[in-house]
Amino acid sequence: MSRKRELIRASEVGEYVFCSRAWWLRAEGFEPTAGHEARERGTRWHLAHGREVARARRLRQMALFFILLALMLATFLLLVWWRV
């Protein structure tokens, strides 16, 4: 099954980044059936989810930093103890 290659417009890139599933549904010809209020709720949900993902990423980076710091401290203390 071969599909004709289609160009993606710049406006679609933003839609894809915001919600790849919504982009795919629109590309397949599905149009939103929800009213304005439901779309607004969906937008708020996506924004809140994005904030949660960003927070999780920051927490993961902080955890990695503290693990590395603990390993460095443990190595330093082991070297000091070994030289005594």
C-alpha positions as CSV (number, residue, x, y, z in Angstrom):
1,M,0.0,0.0,0.0
2,S,1.8,3.1,-1.2
3,R,0.8,6.6,0.0
4,K,1.6,9.7,-2.0
5,R,4.1,11.7,-0.1
6,E,2.5,14.9,1.3
7,L,4.3,18.0,2.5
8,I,3.7,19.0,6.1
9,R,2.9,22.7,6.5
10,A,4.7,24.8,9.1
11,S,1.4,25.3,11.0
12,E,1.1,21.5,11.3
13,V,4.4,21.2,13.0
14,G,3.1,23.2,16.0
15,E,0.0,21.0,16.1
16,Y,2.1,17.8,16.0
17,V,4.4,19.1,18.8
18,F,1.3,20.0,20.9
19,C,-0.4,16.6,20.3
20,S,0.8,14.2,17.8
21,R,-2.4,12.1,18.0
22,A,-4.5,15.1,17.1
23,W,-2.3,15.9,14.2
24,W,-2.5,12.3,13.0
25,L,-6.3,12.3,13.3
26,R,-6.6,15.5,11.4
27,A,-4.2,14.2,8.7
28,E,-6.4,11.1,8.3
29,G,-9.4,13.3,7.7
30,F,-11.1,13.3,11.1
31,E,-12.4,16.7,12.2
32,P,-13.0,17.6,15.8
33,T,-16.5,17.0,16.9
34,A,-16.3,18.4,20.4
35,G,-17.6,21.9,21.1
36,H,-15.5,24.9,22.0
37,E,-15.7,24.1,25.8
38,A,-14.5,20.6,25.4
39,R,-11.6,21.7,23.2
40,E,-10.7,24.3,25.9
41,R,-10.7,21.6,28.5
42,G,-8.5,19.5,26.3
43,T,-6.1,22.4,25.8
44,R,-5.9,23.0,29.6
45,W,-5.3,19.3,30.2
46,H,-2.5,19.2,27.6
47,L,-0.9,22.3,29.1
48,A,-1.1,20.8,32.6
49,H,0.3,17.5,31.4
50,G,3.2,19.4,29.7
51,R,4.0,21.1,33.0
52,E,4.0,17.7,34.8
53,V,6.3,16.2,32.2
54,A,8.7,19.2,32.5
55,R,8.6,18.9,36.3
56,A,9.4,15.1,36.1
57,R,12.3,15.9,33.8
58,R,13.7,18.4,36.3
59,L,13.3,16.0,39.2
60,R,15.1,13.2,37.2
61,Q,17.9,15.6,36.5
62,M,18.2,16.6,40.1
63,A,18.2,13.0,41.2
64,L,21.0,12.2,38.8
65,F,22.9,15.2,40.1
66,F,22.5,14.1,43.7
67,I,23.4,10.5,42.9
68,L,26.7,11.7,41.2
69,L,27.4,14.0,44.2
70,A,26.8,11.1,46.6
71,L,29.2,8.9,44.6
72,M,31.9,11.6,44.6
73,L,31.5,12.1,48.3
74,A,31.7,8.4,49.0
75,T,34.8,8.1,46.8
76,F,36.4,11.0,48.6
77,L,35.6,9.5,52.0
78,L,36.8,6.1,51.0
79,L,40.1,7.6,49.8
80,V,40.5,9.6,53.1
81,W,39.7,6.5,55.1
82,W,42.2,4.4,53.1
83,R,45.1,6.8,53.6
84,V,44.6,6.9,57.4
